[in-house]
Structure formats: structure tokens, C-alpha cells
Amino acid sequence: MAVSDQSLSGNRAEGSSAIPADARPLAIEARGLVKSFDGTRAVDGVDISVPEGAIYGILGPNGAGKTTTLRMLLGIIDPDEGVRRVFGHDRPHDIGRLIGYLPEERGLYPTMKCIEAIAFMGALRGLPLKDGRKRAAELLERHGLGHAADRQIRQLSKGMAQTVQLLGTLVHQPRLVVLDEPFSGLDAINQGKLELMIRALADDGVTVIFSTHVIHHAERLCEGVAIIAGGKVPYAGSVEAARDRIAAQVRLETRAREGAWLSFLPPDTRRNGDFFQFPLPACGIEPLLKGLIDGEAGILSLSIERAGLHDAFVAIAGEAAARQLQADAEGDRA
């Protein structure tokens, strides 16, 4: 289903993302992608599967191979090894009209008016200029930039210019939208607006894939992620499955300090003042609760906290990659 103006205005329809991922056809499929530059492997055996209607993140530090991977998926560059298919086609250029791409290197002609810039980007994907201008005017109005339609790009703030380029990426109503570091350089307000736009696209059945080095964007938005570090993908799958690789942590506070109930606590329990902390037992919390209650431990509080995507990233990609990811995110905010 193409992107409709209604979806971009935030009125969500029930899209294909409501269907389980394994029941949907693949928008993107890549197997064994390899790409080298000057004898150095930038991407080394990447496997990715993205179902239609998904929001999918490529998560990793700068220099990990995210942009190279996206460019191979889009057919901008060819892999040295491996195959990639977009909507079943192994030549993505042949279906370019179905794809919208926002590169990391933003580029608009500074003297071009906003409405013309958007129409021009649509024309590059086969949309007639007349139709592009009409859609551009509607999109600018719906996204609070109607007053800037006839302004030159150089007269806009950075956030406004990025919004114009994003609208140019969407004006031809693609079925697949690929965004390379779309949140980079945006303030919190514009990041929130972009998140809403991404969700609206997916609700309308559009597949959205974006690269990022900011974990909370991927955790909040994505159905699935590929974690990439050093050109390799040690994990590709659902966000939930990544988080479940680390046992949830239990935090317990009791009125009693001693008693037979202590024997019910797991052997790796850590005591921190008045609290006990330990991984959630494989058998679940219920047997433990029974032992605590029967033993009159006097439960004051008990909470179970699942691991976040950051913890999963550390476990999967390693501490060094996680530190680089954090440094990249802090550099964005500087």
C-alpha cells in the first residue's frame, strides 16, 4: 500500500504491522553481503530479513558498516559477495519508484524553494512535476511548513530543512522508506515529530528501515533490529528476543531479615542493604513467592525488570562497541 496523505498527517490506519512478522512477505532479504574498500572489509557477511510493514533498525556505532549495508540493499553499490532482494527483485534500481531514500549526507539545492525541492525529488522517482508540486504543498501544510513553501532552502533552520528533505523522500508515496541516521542533528522536538511520522508510515503498511547509533530510538520504534559491529551482524531479529537474551532481574524487599525462607532465594542472590537482587528463576516467580509467603518473609516490595536493548547490545556486541555507540550519541548532542 502506498503512503497516503492521511497517514502522514497522523491519522493511523490498521496496517500490515498488525500481522505477525513471520506471516508477512519480505520487503528486504539479504544473505552473505560482503563489501571491501581498498582491501578492507567494511561489511563481512551480513544477513538481514525485513518483513513488509515493519519498522526495522540497523543499530551500531559509526564506522560499523551501516551506511554501506543500506547502500547495497538499495543497489547504490553492488556487494562483492552475497545477494539482496527488495520486494523479490535482485535489481533494486528496477523498482526505484517504490523506494524512498534519505541519505546521511543531507543535500538540497540552497536556492531552490521548498515546494520545488520536494517536487524535484519526486520527479527523480518518476512523479510528474505537476503532481509533485501539488503533493508538496499538501505535505508542507500538514507538517506545519505551509508558510515556508516558497522560501529558499538556505532560509530554513536545520530542522526545517531536514523535514523538507524527508517530505521529498516520501512525496512519490513509496512502499519502502530507507533512512540513514535520520535523527542525527535534530533537537528533541523534531526527533519526536520524526518518530510520529515513522509510526504513521508503518501503520499505513509502508516498510521503514533506518540506521542509528542511538539505542532508545531503536528500542521505542523498531519491531526488529540488526546489531552491526565491525562489519558483522552478531544479531538480527526482534527487539523482544534480543532483550530476552538476558534474564530479567528481581528486586525484593522483606520485613524479616532471617528465616527459612532465605533458602528459597537463588544461589546467585546479591544483598544490597534492605534489598535482595537476583535473576528471575527459569521456573518463574510463583514458586519463590510461595516459599516467601509460607516462610513469613513479609514481602514489602517485589519488582521484575526486563533487560533493556542497551544491556542486550552490550551482551551481543561487546563493551567496546557499546562504549563507541555511547560516544557517538553524546557527540550528536554536543
C-alpha positions in Angstrom: 0.0 0.0 0.0 1.3 3.4 -0.9 1.8 6.2 1.7 -1.3 8.3 1.8 -1.5 11.9 2.8 -3.9 10.8 5.6 -1.3 8.6 7.1 1.3 11.3 7.0 -1.0 13.6 8.9 -1.0 11.3 11.8 -4.4 9.6 11.3 -3.4 6.0 11.6 -5.0 3.1 9.7 -4.5 -0.6 10.6 -1.5 -1.7 8.6 0.3 -4.9 7.8 2.4 -4.4 11.0 -0.6 -5.8 12.9 0.1 -9.2 11.3 2.9 -11.3 12.9 6.2 -10.8 11.2 6.6 -14.5 10.1 3.3 -14.3 8.3 4.2 -11.3 6.1 6.2 -11.4 2.9 9.7 -9.9 3.0 10.3 -6.4 1.8 14.1 -6.9 2.1 16.1 -10.0 2.2 20.0 -10.1 2.3 22.2 -13.1 2.6 26.0 -13.1 3.0 26.6 -9.5 1.9 30.3 -8.7 1.7 31.9 -5.4 0.6 35.5 -4.3 0.7 37.2 -1.0 0.1 40.9 -0.8 -0.6 41.4 -4.3 0.7 39.5 -3.7 4.0 36.1 -5.4 4.6 33.6 -2.8 5.5 30.8 -5.4 5.6 31.5 -9.0 6.3 28.7 -11.5 5.7 25.6 -9.6 6.6 22.2 -11.4 6.8 19.0 -9.4 7.2 15.3 -10.1 6.7 12.8 -7.3 6.9 9.0 -8.1 6.6 6.7 -5.8 4.9 5.2 -3.1 7.1 7.9 -3.4 9.7 10.0 -0.6 11.3 13.4 -2.1 11.3 16.6 -0.6 12.7 20.3 -1.1 11.8 22.0 -0.4 15.1 25.7 0.2 15.6 28.4 2.7 16.2 29.8 5.0 13.4 32.0 3.1 11.1 30.4 -0.2 11.8 29.1 -0.7 8.2 25.6 0.6 8.5 25.6 3.0 5.5 27.5 0.5 3.3 24.9 -2.1 4.1 22.0 0.2 3.3 23.6 1.3 0.0 24.0 -2.4 -1.0 20.4 -3.1 -0.1 19.3 -0.2 -2.3 21.5 -1.1 -5.2 23.5 2.1 -5.0 26.6 -0.1 -4.7 26.9 -3.8 -5.5 28.1 -6.4 -3.0 31.4 -8.2 -3.7 29.6 -11.4 -2.4 26.1 -12.3 -1.4 22.6 -11.5 -2.6 20.0 -8.9 -1.8 16.4 -8.7 -2.8 13.9 -5.8 -2.4 10.2 -6.9 -2.8 11.7 -10.0 -4.5 13.7 -8.1 -7.0 17.5 -8.6 -7.1 17.9 -5.3 -9.0 16.6 -2.6 -6.7 17.1 0.1 -9.3 14.3 -1.5 -11.4 11.8 -0.7 -8.7 13.2 2.7 -7.7 9.7 4.3 -7.8 8.7 2.1 -4.9 11.6 3.2 -2.7 12.3 6.5 -0.8 15.8 7.0 0.5 17.1 9.7 2.8 20.9 9.6 2.8 23.1 10.5 5.8 24.7 13.3 3.8 21.8 15.7 3.5 21.7 17.6 0.2 19.3 20.2 -1.1 19.9 23.0 -3.6 20.1 26.0 -1.2 18.5 28.4 -3.7 15.6 26.1 -4.5 12.2 26.8 -3.0 10.8 24.2 -0.6 7.9 23.2 -2.8 10.2 22.9 -5.8 12.8 20.9 -3.9 10.1 18.3 -2.9 8.6 18.1 -6.4 12.1 17.7 -7.8 12.9 14.8 -5.5 9.6 13.2 -6.5 10.5 13.7 -10.2 13.7 11.7 -9.7 11.4 8.8 -8.7 9.1 9.2 -11.7 6.5 11.5 -10.2 5.4 14.2 -12.7 6.4 17.7 -11.5 2.8 19.0 -11.6 1.7 16.2 -9.3 4.8 16.7 -7.1 4.1 20.4 -6.6 0.5 19.6 -5.5 1.6 16.9 -3.1 4.4 19.0 -1.8 2.1 21.9 -1.0 -0.3 19.5 0.9 2.6 17.8 2.8 4.2 21.1 3.8 0.8 22.4 5.1 0.1 19.2 7.0 3.5 19.3 8.7 3.4 22.9 9.8 5.6 24.3 7.0 2.9 25.7 4.7 4.2 29.2 5.4 7.6 28.2 4.1 6.5 26.7 0.7 8.1 29.5 -1.3 11.1 30.0 0.9 14.5 29.1 -0.3 16.2 26.1 1.5 19.0 28.4 2.7 16.4 30.5 4.6 15.3 27.5 6.7 16.6 26.2 10.1 18.4 22.9 10.1 15.4 21.1 11.4 13.1 22.6 8.8 15.5 21.7 6.0 15.7 18.1 7.2 11.9 18.0 7.3 11.7 19.2 3.7 14.2 16.6 2.6 12.2 13.9 4.4 9.0 15.0 2.7 10.8 14.9 -0.6 11.7 11.3 0.3 8.0 10.5 0.8 6.3 12.6 -1.9 6.1 9.8 -4.5 4.4 7.5 -2.0 7.0 4.7 -1.7 6.3 1.3 -0.3 9.8 1.1 1.3 11.5 4.1 3.1 15.2 3.9 4.0 16.6 6.5 6.3 20.3 6.7 7.1 20.8 8.3 10.6 17.6 10.3 10.3 17.7 11.6 13.9 21.2 13.0 13.7 21.3 16.7 14.3 17.6 17.0 15.2 16.5 18.5 18.5 14.2 16.6 20.8 11.0 18.2 19.4 11.9 17.4 15.8 13.0 13.9 16.8 9.6 13.3 18.3 7.9 14.6 15.2 10.0 12.2 13.1 9.1 9.3 15.3 5.4 10.0 14.8 5.9 10.1 11.0 7.8 6.8 11.0 5.0 5.2 13.1 2.3 6.6 10.7 4.1 5.2 7.7 4.3 1.7 9.2 0.6 1.9 10.2 -0.2 2.5 6.5 1.7 -0.6 5.6 5.0 1.1 4.5 8.2 -0.7 5.4 10.7 1.6 7.2 14.3 0.7 7.7 16.7 3.2 9.4 20.2 3.2 10.7 21.1 4.7 14.0 23.7 4.8 16.8 21.1 5.9 19.4 19.6 2.8 21.2 16.5 4.4 22.5 15.2 5.3 19.1 15.5 1.6 18.0 14.0 0.4 21.3 11.0 2.7 21.1 10.3 2.3 17.4 11.5 -1.0 16.0 9.9 -4.3 15.6 13.2 -5.8 14.6 16.9 -4.8 14.6 20.2 -5.9 13.2 23.1 -5.2 15.5 26.2 -4.4 13.5 29.7 -4.0 14.8 32.9 -4.3 12.8 31.0 -5.0 9.6 29.4 -8.2 11.1 25.9 -8.8 12.3 26.1 -10.8 15.5 22.3 -10.5 16.0 19.3 -9.9 13.7 15.8 -10.4 14.9 13.1 -9.0 17.1 13.8 -6.4 19.8 11.9 -8.6 22.3 14.1 -11.6 21.6 17.3 -9.5 21.9 16.1 -8.3 25.3 15.2 -11.8 26.4 18.8 -12.9 25.9 19.4 -11.5 29.4 17.4 -12.8 32.3 15.0 -10.3 33.9 16.2 -9.0 37.3 14.2 -9.4 40.5 14.4 -6.8 43.3 12.9 -7.9 46.6 12.5 -6.1 49.9 11.3 -8.1 53.0 10.3 -7.2 56.6 12.1 -10.2 58.1 15.9 -10.3 58.0 16.4 -14.0 58.7 14.4 -17.2 58.4 14.0 -20.5 56.5 12.6 -18.5 53.5 16.1 -17.5 52.6 16.7 -21.0 51.3 14.2 -20.2 48.5 16.3 -17.4 47.1 18.6 -18.4 44.1 22.2 -19.1 44.9 23.4 -16.0 42.9 21.3 -13.6 45.0 23.0 -10.3 45.9 22.1 -8.5 49.1 22.2 -4.7 48.9 21.1 -3.1 52.2 17.5 -4.0 52.7 17.1 -5.4 49.2 17.8 -8.7 47.5 18.6 -8.8 43.8 18.8 -11.9 41.6 18.0 -13.1 38.0 14.4 -14.3 37.5 14.5 -18.1 38.0 13.7 -20.2 35.0 10.7 -21.7 36.8 9.2 -18.2 37.1 8.4 -16.1 40.2 5.5 -18.2 41.6 7.4 -20.9 43.4 9.6 -18.3 45.0 6.6 -16.3 46.1 5.0 -19.3 47.8 8.2 -20.0 49.7 8.5 -16.4 50.8 4.9 -16.3 51.9 4.9 -19.7 53.7 8.2 -18.7 55.4 6.7 -15.4 56.6 9.4 -13.2 55.0 7.0 -10.3 55.0 7.2 -9.0 51.4 7.4 -5.2 51.4 8.1 -4.8 47.7 8.9 -7.0 44.7 9.7 -5.9 41.2 10.8 -7.6 38.0 12.7 -5.6 35.5 13.4 -6.8 32.0 16.7 -6.1 30.3 16.8 -3.1 28.0 18.1 -3.1 24.5 21.3 -1.4 25.7 22.0 -4.3 28.0 21.3 -6.7 25.1 23.6 -4.7 22.8 26.5 -4.9 25.4 25.9 -8.7 25.7 25.8 -9.2 22.0 28.3 -6.7 20.5 30.6 -6.3 23.5 31.7 -3.5 25.8 34.0 -1.8 23.2 31.2 -1.4 20.7 28.8 -0.2 23.4 31.2 2.5 24.5 31.7 3.7 20.9 27.9 3.8 20.5 27.6 5.9 23.6 30.3 8.2 22.5 28.6 8.7 19.1 25.3 9.5 20.8 27.0 12.0 23.0 28.7 13.6 20.0 25.3 14.1 18.4 24.1 16.0 21.5 27.3 18.2 21.7 
